[in-house]
């Protein structure tokens, strides 16, 4: 396992904690919370791609940069689906 994979794991875990914190604390409707998640995730996706393209490529090389970007493309749609699932599950238990 390469060190860039561990860095990516920490970045994704921090983002998941941020989304979980927001989803637990929000009093917005499901629709508004979903729109907010749709605003947060593309920004974080673009930052993650930029880090993979600029920093990881410079430090670890093109192979690790390509690996970083490939994982990013799969991780962020999964985070969106998980956050919506968690939002719907949490709202269902409150009502």
KAURSUL-V740553 format. One line per field, one symbol per residue. ss: DSSP state (h for helix, s for strand, l for the rest). psi: psi as a letter, one per 40 degrees, with the letter a starting at -180 (. if undefined). burial: + if it has 16 or more other ideal C-beta (glycine too) atoms within 10 Angstrom, else -. Layout:
BEGIN
ss: ???
psi: ???
burial: ???
END
This chain:
BEGIN
ss: llhhhhhhhhhhhhhhhhhhhhhhhllllhhhhhhhhhhhhhhhhhhhhhhhhhhhhhhhlhhhhhhhhhhhhhhhhhhhhhhhhhhhhhhhhhl
psi: hiddddddddddddddddddddddeieiiddddddddddddddddddddddddddddddeiddddddddddddddddddddddddddddddddd.
burial: ---+--++--++--+---+--++---------++-++--++--++--+--+++--++--+---++-+++-++--++--++--++--+--------
END
